Amino acid sequence: MKAGLGVDIGGTNTKIILISERARALKEIRFKTESQKGYGRFLGALSENINCLKKEFSRAKISGAGIGMAGDIDSDRGVLRFSPNLNGWRNIPLAADLGKKTGFRYVMENDANMAAWGAYVLELKKKAQNVLVATLGTGIGGGLILNGRLYHGSTGSAGEIGHALIVPDGEKCACGNSGCLEAYCGSGAIVKRAFSMIKDAAAYRNRFGAGPDLKINTVALANAADAGDKTAKKVWAETGSYLGRGFGSMILVLNPEYLILTGGVSKGARHFLPSMKKALREFRIRTPFEKVRVIVSENADLGSYGAALYGLHYGEHVPQK
């Protein structure tokens, strides 16, 4: 049986998936990334999980393996150059290190690139030629399919929409700049803005907190908005306006057929889409906006699926960059 292995490494969680050639999930593993504990510990946990999976599916022919990782990636060398959401890790040769520990050859991309490939194959069945995928989570990433190919740019850094400037001299971003889209629409930024508006945090937690720890996170804020809470509604409306500003600029430059939203923050789309679309309507050059379709993906694992699918694709076709 031919299979593909996908790894999706985010600022909070890491997912591993083994899929069949027809994209049926055979096994999924998830664990906390905990980048603050160091690269060595993370590499050990990741390789141990992959080797356990490899042993369990010893009869499968794993003919492609992909890694999607949050940050600035050198896909030619399989190196993470920098990631603000992974404890500032720099110059990490993960593809080679993981290959030595597991015996697979990995292709490595920014996690949003892998999500874009997953959306292109699974959501759109490769029927669209130009697609912008935005991953909305701890950080904000962008992946591009242009003319039916994954687009990297001259240094492999294409699609860094999360670090596009939307507010001059604005909020400080984890990347070191100020006013980035991520500093307003990453999950941490959304929660921070909510807390700045909440008058009684303890009462708010008791009423809307998510999970056994009653956390105020984007899930809790979406539920609060469902219940009619004015603070949550305002936070989501502001988030949509910021997203519209950032995405609108990308739509003008790239003229995609689809804008696909994925990631944990996209679970609040029912509350931020109206203000996001309103912001998109404010752009005066209308032609590209009349063409683009906005889709919120229901697949929470586009990144890991995309990594596995791109690993299979890469094993058969060396991509042109």
N, C-alpha and C positions, 0 to 999 in steps of 0.2 A: 504494500500500500504506500503510495506516494503522499508525503505530508510536508507541511510548512510550519516552521516555528517562528513565533512572533513575540517580541519583548517590547513593552511600552513603559518607559520610565518617566514618571512625573514627579513634581516636587513633593507630593504627598504619598502616592501609592505607585507600586510597580506591578504590572500585569504580565503574565506569561500565558501564551495560548499555543496549542498544537491544533492545526486544522487539516482536514483532508484537502485534496486537490480541488474539490468542489466547494470549499469554504465551509464545511461542516465542522463545528467545534468538537474536538476529541477529548480535550482536557484543558482546564483553566486553573491557574494558580495566581494568587494575589498575596502581596505582603507590603508592609510599610517600607517606604524608601529610606527614611531616616538618614538623609545625607549628612547631617551634622555629626553622626558617629564615625564618619570617615569612609573614604573610597574602598579601603581594604576590606572592611566589614561588609560593605554593600556587595562588592565583587564576590566575596565568599558565599553570602546568602543567595545571590543570583545564580552562581554556578552550581551550588548544591541543589537548588530547586530544579534547574535544567537537567542535571545529571540524574536526579530521581525520576523525572519525566521520561528521559531517554531510556532508562532501565525499564520503566513500566511499559513503554511502547517499543520494545526492542525489535519487534517484527516490522515496524513502520520504516520506510525509507524516507528519512528527513532530508529532502533534496534542496531545501532553501531555508535560510534563517535570516531574519531581519531584526534590527533594533531601532526603535524610535525613542528619542531622548530629548527632554526639554533643554534647549540651549542652542548655542552657535556651534554647528557641527561641520567638520571637514569630512565630507562623505567619501572622498577619494582615499583617505588614510584611515577612516574609521576612528576619528579622534574628536572628543568633546573639547572645543577650544575654550568655552566659557559658558557657565550657566548661573545666572543670578538666583534661580530658584532651587539650585542644588548646592547650597552652602558655598557658592562662589567657586565651585570646582573649576580648575583650569588644566588644559592640555592632558586630558585623560585618554589613553589609547585603549578604550574599552573593547572595541571589536577584536583587536589582537589578544588582549588579556583574557577575554572570555573564550575566544577560540582555543587558546592553549589549555584552558581548564575543562572545556566541554567537547572539543574535537570537531566543532562546526566552523565553517567559514561564514562570517556575518557581513551583511551589508548594513550600513548604519546611516540614519538620516535624522533630521530634526523630527520630533514627534508629530508636529503638525503636518509635515510632508507625508508621513506614514498615514495619518488620518485622512489626508487628501486622497491618497491612493486607495485607501479603503472605501471612501465615499464614491470615488470614481468607478470602482469595480462593483461594489455591492449595491450602492444606492442608485447609481445612474447607469449601470451595466455598460459602461464605456460608450454611451450614446452621445454624451456631450464632449465638446472639444476644449472648452475653456471654463475652468471651475476654480473658485476661490473657497477654501475651507478655513474656517476660523475655529480654533479650539479655545474654549472659554473655561478656565479652571483657576488653579492657583496663579498661573500666568496666562497670557494670551498669545497664541501662536497663529501663524498663517501658513497654509500649504497651497501650492499653485499647480494646477494642471493647465498647461498652455499648448494648444494644438495637439492634444492627446498625449502629451509627455509631462512627466514630473519635471518642474522647472526649478533649477538651483541658483541661477545667476552666476556671476563671474567668480565669486568666492564661496558659493554654497550657502549664502546668507539670505537668499530671496525669501520674501514672505514674512519678515519680522514685523508684522502689523502691530503687535503689542507694544512696540517701542517707537511707534510713530508719534510725533508730537501733536497733541490736540489742545493743550492749554499752555501757552508760553509762561515760563516761570511758575509752573503749577506744582502739584504734589510730587514729592521725591519718589522715584521709582527704584526698585531693587537693582536695576542695571547701572545706577549711578546718575542717570539723567533726571530731569524734572519735567513733568507735564506729559508723560507717556500715557497712551491708552490703557496700558496695564495698571498704571497707578490709580486709575479711576474705575476700571471694570474687571480687574482680577478679583477673585473671591474675597481675599483679605481686604482689599480696598472697599468693596461693597459693604462688608460687615463693619469696617471701621467707620464708614460714613453713616451707617445706621446707628451705631452707638453714639455718634456725635449728636444725634437727634432724639435719642431715647432719654426720657427724663428719669424713669425709675427702672434701672437695668434688671434688678431682682424680680420685680413684678412682670416685666416683659418676658424674662426667661421662664417664669412659672406658667405664663399664659401661652407662649409660642415656642419655647425651646424644643429642639429636636433631639430625639434619642434619650437614653437613660440619664445622660449628663446634662440634659436641657441646654444644649449648645445653641447659641444664636449664630447660625451659618446661613448660607444662601437657601438651603432647604427650609429652614425655619422662617426666613423672610418671605419666601414664596407662599408658605402656608399662612403667614400673617396677612399677606396681601389678599389671599383667597378669603380670609375672614373679614376683610374690609378695613384692616388697620391702615390708618392714614400715613403713618411713618414709613411702613414697608412700601406702600404704593408710591410714595414720593421718591424713595431710594431707587426703586425699579424704574420709575419714569426718568430720573436723572441718568441712570445707567444706560437706558435705551438711547437717550440723546447723545451721550458720549460715544456709544457704539456707532450710531448713525454717522456721526462726524468722522470717525476713523474709517469705517467701511466705505463711506461715500467717496473719500479720496482714492481708496484702492479701486473702487469700481470705475472711477473716471480714468485711472491709469491703465487698468487691465481689461476693462470691458468684458467681464465674464458672463456666461449664460446662467450660471448658478452661483449663489452664495449659500454655503451650507454651514450651519452652526452646530457645534457638538461640544461635549464637555459638561461638567457639573453645573456651571452657571447657566447653561442653556435650558436647564430645567425650569428656570424662571421666565422663559421666553414669553409665556402668555401674558406676563405683566410688563415686559420691556419692549416687545415688538411694536406696539402702537406708537410709542415715542421714537423708537428707532426708525420706523418707516416715515414718520413725520419729518425727522431730521434729513432723511434721504430725499424727501420731496422738496426740501429747501434748496437743493443744488439746482442751479439755473440751466445747466446743459443737460437736457432731459433724455436724449437718445439712449445712452447706455443704461439708464435707470428704468426705462420702459421695457428693455429686453430682459434684464436680470430677474431671476426667480429666487426668492429666499425660502430655504428649507431648513427646518430644525430636525436634525437626525434623531431617531428613536434608538439608534444603536449606540450604547454607552461605551462600546469597545472598538470603535472604528480604528483607533490607534494600534491596538494589538493585532486586530485582524489585518489592517493595512500592512503592518510590518511583516506578518507571515506571508501575505499575498505578494508583497514586493520582494521578499526573499525568494519565493518561487519564481517570480518573473525575472529577477536578476540572475538566477541560476541558468536561465534559458536565453536571456537577452541582455547584453551589456548596455545599460542606458546611455544615450547620447546626452552630453551636458553642454 
